[in-house]
Amino acid sequence: MISHLNFDRGRIHPQISANASARIDLYRGEAKAITLQLDGENLNNHLNVIDFGGLFSENAIGPGRSVFARLTGTF
């Protein structure tokens, strides 16, 4: 975590967080549909420092690797 900080400038070094999303229609009829969506955030699982020594708040750390699934039905 310390390597992500630039103490001389009071800033955080830039980082990349990989995210992905996929959606598939499981069923699609004339008036009905079932859809599955999968989302992945911070797939590279890097420690993301969002704010370092902020004026109005303390240090903020982003969440680790997360995967979400959503099943949606419309009728």
PDB file with SEQRES, HELIX, SHEET and CRYST1 records, atoms N, CA, C and O in Angstrom:
SEQRES   1 A   75  MET ILE SER HIS LEU ASN PHE ASP ARG GLY ARG ILE HIS          
SEQRES   2 A   75  PRO GLN ILE SER ALA ASN ALA SER ALA ARG ILE ASP LEU          
SEQRES   3 A   75  TYR ARG GLY GLU ALA LYS ALA ILE THR LEU GLN LEU ASP          
SEQRES   4 A   75  GLY GLU ASN LEU ASN ASN HIS LEU ASN VAL ILE ASP PHE          
SEQRES   5 A   75  GLY GLY LEU PHE SER GLU ASN ALA ILE GLY PRO GLY ARG          
SEQRES   6 A   75  SER VAL PHE ALA ARG LEU THR GLY THR PHE                      
HELIX    1 AA1 ILE A    2  HIS A    4  5                                   3    
SHEET    1 AA1 2 LEU A   5  ASN A   6  0                                        
SHEET    2 AA1 2 ARG A  11  ILE A  12 -1                                        
SHEET    1 AA2 3 ALA A  20  ARG A  28  0                                        
SHEET    2 AA2 3 ALA A  33  GLU A  41 -1                                        
SHEET    3 AA2 3 SER A  66  THR A  74 -1                                        
SHEET    1 AA3 2 VAL A  49  ASP A  51  0                                        
SHEET    2 AA3 2 ALA A  60  ILE A  61 -1                                        
CRYST1    1.000    1.000    1.000  90.00  90.00  90.00 P 1           1          
ATOM      1  N   MET A   1       0.820  -1.181   0.000  1.00  0.00           N  
ATOM      2  CA  MET A   1       0.000   0.000   0.000  1.00  0.00           C  
ATOM      3  C   MET A   1       0.867   1.249   0.000  1.00  0.00           C  
ATOM      4  O   MET A   1       0.526   2.227  -0.665  1.00  0.00           O  
ATOM      5  N   ILE A   2       1.954   1.244   0.710  1.00  0.00           N  
ATOM      6  CA  ILE A   2       2.820   2.414   0.799  1.00  0.00           C  
ATOM      7  C   ILE A   2       3.396   2.773  -0.565  1.00  0.00           C  
ATOM      8  O   ILE A   2       3.627   3.953  -0.831  1.00  0.00           O  
ATOM      9  N   SER A   3       3.635   1.802  -1.434  1.00  0.00           N  
ATOM     10  CA  SER A   3       4.204   2.083  -2.751  1.00  0.00           C  
ATOM     11  C   SER A   3       3.221   2.850  -3.641  1.00  0.00           C  
ATOM     12  O   SER A   3       3.642   3.432  -4.640  1.00  0.00           O  
ATOM     13  N   HIS A   4       1.938   2.867  -3.312  1.00  0.00           N  
ATOM     14  CA  HIS A   4       0.933   3.594  -4.096  1.00  0.00           C  
ATOM     15  C   HIS A   4       0.888   5.079  -3.752  1.00  0.00           C  
ATOM     16  O   HIS A   4       0.213   5.849  -4.434  1.00  0.00           O  
ATOM     17  N   LEU A   5       1.592   5.484  -2.715  1.00  0.00           N  
ATOM     18  CA  LEU A   5       1.499   6.855  -2.232  1.00  0.00           C  
ATOM     19  C   LEU A   5       2.719   7.667  -2.645  1.00  0.00           C  
ATOM     20  O   LEU A   5       3.843   7.168  -2.611  1.00  0.00           O  
ATOM     21  N   ASN A   6       2.498   8.908  -3.032  1.00  0.00           N  
ATOM     22  CA  ASN A   6       3.556   9.863  -3.327  1.00  0.00           C  
ATOM     23  C   ASN A   6       3.519  10.899  -2.213  1.00  0.00           C  
ATOM     24  O   ASN A   6       2.747  11.856  -2.274  1.00  0.00           O  
ATOM     25  N   PHE A   7       4.357  10.708  -1.194  1.00  0.00           N  
ATOM     26  CA  PHE A   7       4.336  11.571  -0.026  1.00  0.00           C  
ATOM     27  C   PHE A   7       4.788  12.989  -0.350  1.00  0.00           C  
ATOM     28  O   PHE A   7       4.328  13.935   0.290  1.00  0.00           O  
ATOM     29  N   ASP A   8       5.672  13.159  -1.322  1.00  0.00           N  
ATOM     30  CA  ASP A   8       6.165  14.488  -1.670  1.00  0.00           C  
ATOM     31  C   ASP A   8       5.038  15.388  -2.181  1.00  0.00           C  
ATOM     32  O   ASP A   8       4.974  16.565  -1.826  1.00  0.00           O  
ATOM     33  N   ARG A   9       4.166  14.847  -2.998  1.00  0.00           N  
ATOM     34  CA  ARG A   9       3.056  15.627  -3.558  1.00  0.00           C  
ATOM     35  C   ARG A   9       1.761  15.446  -2.768  1.00  0.00           C  
ATOM     36  O   ARG A   9       0.792  16.169  -3.003  1.00  0.00           O  
ATOM     37  N   GLY A  10       1.731  14.494  -1.837  1.00  0.00           N  
ATOM     38  CA  GLY A  10       0.499  14.209  -1.097  1.00  0.00           C  
ATOM     39  C   GLY A  10      -0.571  13.610  -1.990  1.00  0.00           C  
ATOM     40  O   GLY A  10      -1.760  13.867  -1.803  1.00  0.00           O  
ATOM     41  N   ARG A  11      -0.151  12.815  -2.956  1.00  0.00           N  
ATOM     42  CA  ARG A  11      -1.055  12.234  -3.943  1.00  0.00           C  
ATOM     43  C   ARG A  11      -0.921  10.720  -3.994  1.00  0.00           C  
ATOM     44  O   ARG A  11      -0.020  10.132  -3.395  1.00  0.00           O  
ATOM     45  N   ILE A  12      -1.845  10.108  -4.726  1.00  0.00           N  
ATOM     46  CA  ILE A  12      -1.843   8.672  -4.953  1.00  0.00           C  
ATOM     47  C   ILE A  12      -1.375   8.431  -6.376  1.00  0.00           C  
ATOM     48  O   ILE A  12      -1.802   9.130  -7.295  1.00  0.00           O  
ATOM     49  N   HIS A  13      -0.493   7.439  -6.574  1.00  0.00           N  
ATOM     50  CA  HIS A  13      -0.072   7.074  -7.927  1.00  0.00           C  
ATOM     51  C   HIS A  13      -1.263   6.480  -8.680  1.00  0.00           C  
ATOM     52  O   HIS A  13      -2.082   5.784  -8.080  1.00  0.00           O  
ATOM     53  N   PRO A  14      -1.373   6.745  -9.995  1.00  0.00           N  
ATOM     54  CA  PRO A  14      -2.493   6.199 -10.757  1.00  0.00           C  
ATOM     55  C   PRO A  14      -2.491   4.669 -10.781  1.00  0.00           C  
ATOM     56  O   PRO A  14      -1.437   4.034 -10.794  1.00  0.00           O  
ATOM     57  N   GLN A  15      -3.686   4.099 -10.787  1.00  0.00           N  
ATOM     58  CA  GLN A  15      -3.847   2.648 -10.799  1.00  0.00           C  
ATOM     59  C   GLN A  15      -4.957   2.277 -11.769  1.00  0.00           C  
ATOM     60  O   GLN A  15      -5.803   3.109 -12.100  1.00  0.00           O  
ATOM     61  N   ILE A  16      -4.956   1.050 -12.217  1.00  0.00           N  
ATOM     62  CA  ILE A  16      -6.002   0.549 -13.097  1.00  0.00           C  
ATOM     63  C   ILE A  16      -6.783  -0.534 -12.362  1.00  0.00           C  
ATOM     64  O   ILE A  16      -6.205  -1.437 -11.758  1.00  0.00           O  
ATOM     65  N   SER A  17      -8.095  -0.426 -12.424  1.00  0.00           N  
ATOM     66  CA  SER A  17      -8.970  -1.438 -11.860  1.00  0.00           C  
ATOM     67  C   SER A  17      -9.780  -2.042 -13.002  1.00  0.00           C  
ATOM     68  O   SER A  17     -10.524  -1.329 -13.675  1.00  0.00           O  
ATOM     69  N   ALA A  18      -9.645  -3.337 -13.224  1.00  0.00           N  
ATOM     70  CA  ALA A  18     -10.336  -4.011 -14.333  1.00  0.00           C  
ATOM     71  C   ALA A  18     -11.733  -4.444 -13.891  1.00  0.00           C  
ATOM     72  O   ALA A  18     -11.900  -5.106 -12.866  1.00  0.00           O  
ATOM     73  N   ASN A  19     -12.733  -4.054 -14.689  1.00  0.00           N  
ATOM     74  CA  ASN A  19     -14.117  -4.435 -14.453  1.00  0.00           C  
ATOM     75  C   ASN A  19     -14.661  -5.106 -15.709  1.00  0.00           C  
ATOM     76  O   ASN A  19     -14.194  -4.831 -16.815  1.00  0.00           O  
ATOM     77  N   ALA A  20     -15.647  -5.986 -15.541  1.00  0.00           N  
ATOM     78  CA  ALA A  20     -16.258  -6.649 -16.702  1.00  0.00           C  
ATOM     79  C   ALA A  20     -17.731  -6.915 -16.403  1.00  0.00           C  
ATOM     80  O   ALA A  20     -18.136  -7.059 -15.249  1.00  0.00           O  
ATOM     81  N   SER A  21     -18.513  -6.974 -17.467  1.00  0.00           N  
ATOM     82  CA  SER A  21     -19.934  -7.248 -17.334  1.00  0.00           C  
ATOM     83  C   SER A  21     -20.388  -8.080 -18.528  1.00  0.00           C  
ATOM     84  O   SER A  21     -19.937  -7.862 -19.652  1.00  0.00           O  
ATOM     85  N   ALA A  22     -21.279  -9.028 -18.281  1.00  0.00           N  
ATOM     86  CA  ALA A  22     -21.826  -9.870 -19.351  1.00  0.00           C  
ATOM     87  C   ALA A  22     -23.310 -10.083 -19.089  1.00  0.00           C  
ATOM     88  O   ALA A  22     -23.740 -10.223 -17.944  1.00  0.00           O  
ATOM     89  N   ARG A  23     -24.087 -10.106 -20.175  1.00  0.00           N  
ATOM     90  CA  ARG A  23     -25.527 -10.303 -20.054  1.00  0.00           C  
ATOM     91  C   ARG A  23     -25.981 -11.287 -21.120  1.00  0.00           C  
ATOM     92  O   ARG A  23     -25.512 -11.258 -22.257  1.00  0.00           O  
ATOM     93  N   ILE A  24     -26.901 -12.156 -20.730  1.00  0.00           N  
ATOM     94  CA  ILE A  24     -27.439 -13.133 -21.666  1.00  0.00           C  
ATOM     95  C   ILE A  24     -28.951 -13.232 -21.448  1.00  0.00           C  
ATOM     96  O   ILE A  24     -29.437 -13.232 -20.317  1.00  0.00           O  
ATOM     97  N   ASP A  25     -29.674 -13.314 -22.558  1.00  0.00           N  
ATOM     98  CA  ASP A  25     -31.112 -13.524 -22.484  1.00  0.00           C  
ATOM     99  C   ASP A  25     -31.364 -15.031 -22.406  1.00  0.00           C  
ATOM    100  O   ASP A  25     -31.095 -15.752 -23.367  1.00  0.00           O  
ATOM    101  N   LEU A  26     -31.873 -15.507 -21.279  1.00  0.00           N  
ATOM    102  CA  LEU A  26     -32.168 -16.924 -21.108  1.00  0.00           C  
ATOM    103  C   LEU A  26     -33.453 -17.305 -21.831  1.00  0.00           C  
ATOM    104  O   LEU A  26     -33.578 -18.409 -22.361  1.00  0.00           O  
ATOM    105  N   TYR A  27     -34.402 -16.381 -21.846  1.00  0.00           N  
ATOM    106  CA  TYR A  27     -35.666 -16.612 -22.558  1.00  0.00           C  
ATOM    107  C   TYR A  27     -36.187 -15.260 -23.021  1.00  0.00           C  
ATOM    108  O   TYR A  27     -36.185 -14.296 -22.255  1.00  0.00           O  
ATOM    109  N   ARG A  28     -36.628 -15.185 -24.258  1.00  0.00           N  
ATOM    110  CA  ARG A  28     -37.250 -13.961 -24.766  1.00  0.00           C  
ATOM    111  C   ARG A  28     -38.443 -14.364 -25.612  1.00  0.00           C  
ATOM    112  O   ARG A  28     -38.300 -14.976 -26.671  1.00  0.00           O  
ATOM    113  N   GLY A  29     -39.614 -14.010 -25.127  1.00  0.00           N  
ATOM    114  CA  GLY A  29     -40.843 -14.258 -25.863  1.00  0.00           C  
ATOM    115  C   GLY A  29     -41.451 -12.940 -26.325  1.00  0.00           C  
ATOM    116  O   GLY A  29     -40.806 -11.893 -26.274  1.00  0.00           O  
ATOM    117  N   GLU A  30     -42.676 -13.005 -26.767  1.00  0.00           N  
ATOM    118  CA  GLU A  30     -43.322 -11.792 -27.272  1.00  0.00           C  
ATOM    119  C   GLU A  30     -43.580 -10.784 -26.154  1.00  0.00           C  
ATOM    120  O   GLU A  30     -43.434  -9.578 -26.354  1.00  0.00           O  
ATOM    121  N   ALA A  31     -43.964 -11.280 -24.978  1.00  0.00           N  
ATOM    122  CA  ALA A  31     -44.270 -10.367 -23.872  1.00  0.00           C  
ATOM    123  C   ALA A  31     -43.476 -10.687 -22.608  1.00  0.00           C  
ATOM    124  O   ALA A  31     -43.606  -9.977 -21.611  1.00  0.00           O  
ATOM    125  N   LYS A  32     -42.661 -11.734 -22.625  1.00  0.00           N  
ATOM    126  CA  LYS A  32     -41.931 -12.151 -21.435  1.00  0.00           C  
ATOM    127  C   LYS A  32     -40.454 -12.309 -21.756  1.00  0.00           C  
ATOM    128  O   LYS A  32     -40.082 -12.625 -22.886  1.00  0.00           O  
ATOM    129  N   ALA A  33     -39.608 -12.085 -20.739  1.00  0.00           N  
ATOM    130  CA  ALA A  33     -38.167 -12.255 -20.927  1.00  0.00           C  
ATOM    131  C   ALA A  33     -37.523 -12.578 -19.582  1.00  0.00           C  
ATOM    132  O   ALA A  33     -37.972 -12.111 -18.536  1.00  0.00           O  
ATOM    133  N   ILE A  34     -36.470 -13.380 -19.629  1.00  0.00           N  
ATOM    134  CA  ILE A  34     -35.646 -13.679 -18.454  1.00  0.00           C  
ATOM    135  C   ILE A  34     -34.200 -13.407 -18.856  1.00  0.00           C  
ATOM    136  O   ILE A  34     -33.706 -13.949 -19.845  1.00  0.00           O  
ATOM    137  N   THR A  35     -33.530 -12.562 -18.077  1.00  0.00           N  
ATOM    138  CA  THR A  35     -32.171 -12.124 -18.393  1.00  0.00           C  
ATOM    139  C   THR A  35     -31.255 -12.381 -17.204  1.00  0.00           C  
ATOM    140  O   THR A  35     -31.637 -12.144 -16.058  1.00  0.00           O  
ATOM    141  N   LEU A  36     -30.052 -12.865 -17.474  1.00  0.00           N  
ATOM    142  CA  LEU A  36     -29.020 -13.073 -16.459  1.00  0.00           C  
ATOM    143  C   LEU A  36     -27.865 -12.120 -16.745  1.00  0.00           C  
ATOM    144  O   LEU A  36     -27.361 -12.067 -17.867  1.00  0.00           O  
ATOM    145  N   GLN A  37     -27.446 -11.367 -15.727  1.00  0.00           N  
ATOM    146  CA  GLN A  37     -26.329 -10.439 -15.871  1.00  0.00           C  
ATOM    147  C   GLN A  37     -25.300 -10.725 -14.792  1.00  0.00           C  
ATOM    148  O   GLN A  37     -25.647 -10.866 -13.619  1.00  0.00           O  
ATOM    149  N   LEU A  38     -24.018 -10.813 -15.191  1.00  0.00           N  
ATOM    150  CA  LEU A  38     -22.902 -11.017 -14.268  1.00  0.00           C  
ATOM    151  C   LEU A  38     -21.974  -9.816 -14.351  1.00  0.00           C  
ATOM    152  O   LEU A  38     -21.606  -9.389 -15.446  1.00  0.00           O  
ATOM    153  N   ASP A  39     -21.595  -9.271 -13.207  1.00  0.00           N  
ATOM    154  CA  ASP A  39     -20.689  -8.129 -13.133  1.00  0.00           C  
ATOM    155  C   ASP A  39     -19.523  -8.480 -12.229  1.00  0.00           C  
ATOM    156  O   ASP A  39     -19.709  -9.061 -11.160  1.00  0.00           O  
ATOM    157  N   GLY A  40     -18.327  -8.130 -12.656  1.00  0.00           N  
ATOM    158  CA  GLY A  40     -17.125  -8.306 -11.847  1.00  0.00           C  
ATOM    159  C   GLY A  40     -16.406  -6.975 -11.701  1.00  0.00           C  
ATOM    160  O   GLY A  40     -16.177  -6.281 -12.691  1.00  0.00           O  
ATOM    161  N   GLU A  41     -16.052  -6.618 -10.485  1.00  0.00           N  
ATOM    162  CA  GLU A  41     -15.367  -5.358 -10.225  1.00  0.00           C  
ATOM    163  C   GLU A  41     -14.023  -5.633  -9.556  1.00  0.00           C  
ATOM    164  O   GLU A  41     -13.897  -6.540  -8.733  1.00  0.00           O  
ATOM    165  N   ASN A  42     -13.029  -4.840  -9.920  1.00  0.00           N  
ATOM    166  CA  ASN A  42     -11.663  -4.958  -9.407  1.00  0.00           C  
ATOM    167  C   ASN A  42     -11.150  -6.387  -9.598  1.00  0.00           C  
ATOM    168  O   ASN A  42     -10.676  -7.020  -8.654  1.00  0.00           O  
ATOM    169  N   LEU A  43     -11.251  -6.877 -10.819  1.00  0.00           N  
ATOM    170  CA  LEU A  43     -10.885  -8.264 -11.109  1.00  0.00           C  
ATOM    171  C   LEU A  43      -9.398  -8.537 -10.908  1.00  0.00           C  
ATOM    172  O   LEU A  43      -9.014  -9.677 -10.650  1.00  0.00           O  
ATOM    173  N   ASN A  44      -8.556  -7.513 -11.022  1.00  0.00           N  
ATOM    174  CA  ASN A  44      -7.130  -7.705 -10.768  1.00  0.00           C  
ATOM    175  C   ASN A  44      -6.806  -7.694  -9.274  1.00  0.00           C  
ATOM    176  O   ASN A  44      -5.661  -7.933  -8.890  1.00  0.00           O  
ATOM    177  N   ASN A  45      -7.795  -7.420  -8.435  1.00  0.00           N  
ATOM    178  CA  ASN A  45      -7.706  -7.494  -6.971  1.00  0.00           C  
ATOM    179  C   ASN A  45      -6.560  -6.652  -6.405  1.00  0.00           C  
ATOM    180  O   ASN A  45      -5.886  -7.072  -5.465  1.00  0.00           O  
ATOM    181  N   HIS A  46      -6.339  -5.461  -6.978  1.00  0.00           N  
ATOM    182  CA  HIS A  46      -5.352  -4.537  -6.429  1.00  0.00           C  
ATOM    183  C   HIS A  46      -5.973  -3.729  -5.307  1.00  0.00           C  
ATOM    184  O   HIS A  46      -7.172  -3.449  -5.313  1.00  0.00           O  
ATOM    185  N   LEU A  47      -5.157  -3.364  -4.359  1.00  0.00           N  
ATOM    186  CA  LEU A  47      -5.600  -2.489  -3.281  1.00  0.00           C  
ATOM    187  C   LEU A  47      -5.742  -1.087  -3.856  1.00  0.00           C  
ATOM    188  O   LEU A  47      -4.748  -0.496  -4.277  1.00  0.00           O  
ATOM    189  N   ASN A  48      -6.942  -0.548  -3.883  1.00  0.00           N  
ATOM    190  CA  ASN A  48      -7.194   0.768  -4.447  1.00  0.00           C  
ATOM    191  C   ASN A  48      -7.338   1.796  -3.340  1.00  0.00           C  
ATOM    192  O   ASN A  48      -8.298   1.760  -2.570  1.00  0.00           O  
ATOM    193  N   VAL A  49      -6.386   2.707  -3.260  1.00  0.00           N  
ATOM    194  CA  VAL A  49      -6.456   3.810  -2.316  1.00  0.00           C  
ATOM    195  C   VAL A  49      -7.183   4.940  -3.037  1.00  0.00           C  
ATOM    196  O   VAL A  49      -6.675   5.472  -4.024  1.00  0.00           O  
ATOM    197  N   ILE A  50      -8.352   5.307  -2.561  1.00  0.00           N  
ATOM    198  CA  ILE A  50      -9.174   6.311  -3.224  1.00  0.00           C  
ATOM    199  C   ILE A  50      -8.797   7.707  -2.761  1.00  0.00           C  
ATOM    200  O   ILE A  50      -8.671   8.617  -3.580  1.00  0.00           O  
ATOM    201  N   ASP A  51      -8.615   7.887  -1.473  1.00  0.00           N  
ATOM    202  CA  ASP A  51      -8.305   9.203  -0.913  1.00  0.00           C  
ATOM    203  C   ASP A  51      -7.261   9.014   0.170  1.00  0.00           C  
ATOM    204  O   ASP A  51      -7.373   8.127   1.017  1.00  0.00           O  
ATOM    205  N   PHE A  52      -6.252   9.855   0.129  1.00  0.00           N  
ATOM    206  CA  PHE A  52      -5.158   9.756   1.096  1.00  0.00           C  
ATOM    207  C   PHE A  52      -5.031  11.077   1.833  1.00  0.00           C  
ATOM    208  O   PHE A  52      -4.688  12.093   1.229  1.00  0.00           O  
ATOM    209  N   GLY A  53      -5.300  11.076   3.121  1.00  0.00           N  
ATOM    210  CA  GLY A  53      -5.150  12.279   3.929  1.00  0.00           C  
ATOM    211  C   GLY A  53      -6.051  13.402   3.472  1.00  0.00           C  
ATOM    212  O   GLY A  53      -5.607  14.545   3.360  1.00  0.00           O  
ATOM    213  N   GLY A  54      -7.318  13.098   3.204  1.00  0.00           N  
ATOM    214  CA  GLY A  54      -8.256  14.120   2.747  1.00  0.00           C  
ATOM    215  C   GLY A  54      -8.517  15.168   3.817  1.00  0.00           C  
ATOM    216  O   GLY A  54      -8.357  14.910   5.010  1.00  0.00           O  
ATOM    217  N   LEU A  55      -8.918  16.347   3.375  1.00  0.00           N  
ATOM    218  CA  LEU A  55      -9.164  17.457   4.285  1.00  0.00           C  
ATOM    219  C   LEU A  55     -10.357  17.191   5.193  1.00  0.00           C  
ATOM    220  O   LEU A  55     -10.301  17.482   6.388  1.00  0.00           O  
ATOM    221  N   PHE A  56     -11.434  16.641   4.642  1.00  0.00           N  
ATOM    222  CA  PHE A  56     -12.657  16.442   5.412  1.00  0.00           C  
ATOM    223  C   PHE A  56     -12.917  14.989   5.793  1.00  0.00           C  
ATOM    224  O   PHE A  56     -13.868  14.706   6.521  1.00  0.00           O  
ATOM    225  N   SER A  57     -12.100  14.079   5.321  1.00  0.00           N  
ATOM    226  CA  SER A  57     -12.307  12.674   5.659  1.00  0.00           C  
ATOM    227  C   SER A  57     -10.956  11.992   5.812  1.00  0.00           C  
ATOM    228  O   SER A  57      -9.917  12.536   5.436  1.00  0.00           O  
ATOM    229  N   GLU A  58     -10.995  10.806   6.365  1.00  0.00           N  
ATOM    230  CA  GLU A  58      -9.766  10.039   6.521  1.00  0.00           C  
ATOM    231  C   GLU A  58      -9.462   9.280   5.238  1.00  0.00           C  
ATOM    232  O   GLU A  58     -10.121   9.483   4.219  1.00  0.00           O  
ATOM    233  N   ASN A  59      -8.478   8.419   5.290  1.00  0.00           N  
ATOM    234  CA  ASN A  59      -8.103   7.634   4.113  1.00  0.00           C  
ATOM    235  C   ASN A  59      -9.261   6.727   3.699  1.00  0.00           C  
ATOM    236  O   ASN A  59      -9.990   6.208   4.544  1.00  0.00           O  
ATOM    237  N   ALA A  60      -9.418   6.544   2.392  1.00  0.00           N  
ATOM    238  CA  ALA A  60     -10.488   5.699   1.863  1.00  0.00           C  
ATOM    239  C   ALA A  60      -9.874   4.605   1.006  1.00  0.00           C  
ATOM    240  O   ALA A  60      -9.061   4.882   0.124  1.00  0.00           O  
ATOM    241  N   ILE A  61     -10.260   3.367   1.264  1.00  0.00           N  
ATOM    242  CA  ILE A  61      -9.766   2.204   0.538  1.00  0.00           C  
ATOM    243  C   ILE A  61     -10.932   1.602  -0.244  1.00  0.00           C  
ATOM    244  O   ILE A  61     -12.012   1.392   0.308  1.00  0.00           O  
ATOM    245  N   GLY A  62     -10.711   1.322  -1.541  1.00  0.00           N  
ATOM    246  CA  GLY A  62     -11.751   0.718  -2.381  1.00  0.00           C  
ATOM    247  C   GLY A  62     -11.938  -0.748  -2.041  1.00  0.00           C  
ATOM    248  O   GLY A  62     -11.052  -1.370  -1.453  1.00  0.00           O  
ATOM    249  N   PRO A  63     -13.092  -1.310  -2.408  1.00  0.00           N  
ATOM    250  CA  PRO A  63     -13.362  -2.723  -2.120  1.00  0.00           C  
ATOM    251  C   PRO A  63     -12.483  -3.646  -2.954  1.00  0.00           C  
ATOM    252  O   PRO A  63     -12.000  -3.271  -4.022  1.00  0.00           O  
ATOM    253  N   GLY A  64     -12.287  -4.842  -2.454  1.00  0.00           N  
ATOM    254  CA  GLY A  64     -11.518  -5.855  -3.172  1.00  0.00           C  
ATOM    255  C   GLY A  64     -12.332  -6.449  -4.305  1.00  0.00           C  
ATOM    256  O   GLY A  64     -13.363  -5.900  -4.694  1.00  0.00           O  
ATOM    257  N   ARG A  65     -11.870  -7.564  -4.832  1.00  0.00           N  
ATOM    258  CA  ARG A  65     -12.551  -8.240  -5.947  1.00  0.00           C  
ATOM    259  C   ARG A  65     -13.983  -8.577  -5.550  1.00  0.00           C  
ATOM    260  O   ARG A  65     -14.229  -9.131  -4.479  1.00  0.00           O  
ATOM    261  N   SER A  66     -14.927  -8.234  -6.427  1.00  0.00           N  
ATOM    262  CA  SER A  66     -16.343  -8.482  -6.172  1.00  0.00           C  
ATOM    263  C   SER A  66     -17.002  -9.030  -7.434  1.00  0.00           C  
ATOM    264  O   SER A  66     -16.674  -8.611  -8.544  1.00  0.00           O  
ATOM    265  N   VAL A  67     -17.931  -9.969  -7.260  1.00  0.00           N  
ATOM    266  CA  VAL A  67     -18.693 -10.526  -8.368  1.00  0.00           C  
ATOM    267  C   VAL A  67     -20.170 -10.468  -7.976  1.00  0.00           C  
ATOM    268  O   VAL A  67     -20.549 -10.850  -6.868  1.00  0.00           O  
ATOM    269  N   PHE A  68     -20.997  -9.981  -8.910  1.00  0.00           N  
ATOM    270  CA  PHE A  68     -22.425  -9.841  -8.676  1.00  0.00           C  
ATOM    271  C   PHE A  68     -23.201 -10.560  -9.778  1.00  0.00           C  
ATOM    272  O   PHE A  68     -22.756 -10.611 -10.924  1.00  0.00           O  
ATOM    273  N   ALA A  69     -24.350 -11.108  -9.430  1.00  0.00           N  
ATOM    274  CA  ALA A  69     -25.225 -11.751 -10.411  1.00  0.00           C  
ATOM    275  C   ALA A  69     -26.631 -11.185 -10.233  1.00  0.00           C  
ATOM    276  O   ALA A  69     -27.088 -10.959  -9.113  1.00  0.00           O  
ATOM    277  N   ARG A  70     -27.312 -10.960 -11.370  1.00  0.00           N  
ATOM    278  CA  ARG A  70     -28.672 -10.434 -11.343  1.00  0.00           C  
ATOM    279  C   ARG A  70     -29.529 -11.221 -12.329  1.00  0.00           C  
ATOM    280  O   ARG A  70     -29.191 -11.347 -13.506  1.00  0.00           O  
ATOM    281  N   LEU A  71     -30.625 -11.739 -11.835  1.00  0.00           N  
ATOM    282  CA  LEU A  71     -31.590 -12.448 -12.665  1.00  0.00           C  
ATOM    283  C   LEU A  71     -32.861 -11.587 -12.732  1.00  0.00           C  
ATOM    284  O   LEU A  71     -33.468 -11.283 -11.705  1.00  0.00           O  
ATOM    285  N   THR A  72     -33.252 -11.200 -13.954  1.00  0.00           N  
ATOM    286  CA  THR A  72     -34.370 -10.295 -14.130  1.00  0.00           C  
ATOM    287  C   THR A  72     -35.447 -10.956 -14.987  1.00  0.00           C  
ATOM    288  O   THR A  72     -35.150 -11.556 -16.020  1.00  0.00           O  
ATOM    289  N   GLY A  73     -36.673 -10.841 -14.556  1.00  0.00           N  
ATOM    290  CA  GLY A  73     -37.805 -11.338 -15.330  1.00  0.00           C  
ATOM    291  C   GLY A  73     -38.767 -10.205 -15.619  1.00  0.00           C  
ATOM    292  O   GLY A  73     -39.095  -9.428 -14.722  1.00  0.00           O  
ATOM    293  N   THR A  74     -39.216 -10.099 -16.836  1.00  0.00           N  
ATOM    294  CA  THR A  74     -40.222  -9.103 -17.214  1.00  0.00           C  
ATOM    295  C   THR A  74     -41.404  -9.825 -17.855  1.00  0.00           C  
ATOM    296  O   THR A  74     -41.243 -10.811 -18.573  1.00  0.00           O  
ATOM    297  N   PHE A  75     -42.586  -9.306 -17.573  1.00  0.00           N  
ATOM    298  CA  PHE A  75     -43.802  -9.906 -18.136  1.00  0.00           C  
ATOM    299  C   PHE A  75     -44.878  -8.862 -18.237  1.00  0.00           C  
ATOM    300  O   PHE A  75     -45.985  -9.158 -18.686  1.00  0.00           O  
TER     301      PHE A  75                                                      
END                                                                             
